[in-house]
Amino acid sequence: MILVKVLAPGFYARQNIRTPVKIALVSLVATQAMNLAFIGWLQHAGLALSIGLAACLNAGLLYRGLRQHGVYQPLTGWGIFSFKLLIAMLVMAAALWFGSGSESTWFTFSLLERVARLTLLVALGAGIYFVTLWILGFRVRDFKRRAA
């Protein structure tokens, strides 16, 4: 959803208001169709899934539109950068999936124990994510702003 807020002004700056509105309408229709498809068997999780997928569709269509109109041309290196981020996210997701255990065991814990375990899971996820990025070659100095 944040990516939509980043991409849409690329059209507005060129006085093109129609394209983001058309794309938003397509996303709205897609959201409603996915609601019908998902809510019956996923209940409230289906609602969240349909909204998330429609936001991805909206952002993807905006991105494609900016590329087609020549407004945005990514520099070389973005593909490998995105791939490394994806790898780090997948490793983090796997660590969190296996680290969290089964949902039923969480109901047996006291509130304090749940908070402590959740805190540890968040720390584990963040640690795994940043260690994976470091292994893949990301360094803090790469993100520091250089003088022009």
Buried (B, 14 or more C-beta within 10 A) or exposed (E): EEBBEEBBEBBEEEEBEEBBEEBBEBBEEBBEEBBEEBBEEEEEEBBEBBBEBBBBBBBBBBBEBBEEEEBEEEEEEEEEEEEBBEBBBEBBEEBBEEEBEEEEEEEEEEEEEEEEBEEEBEEBBEEBBBEBBEEBEBEEEEEEEEEE
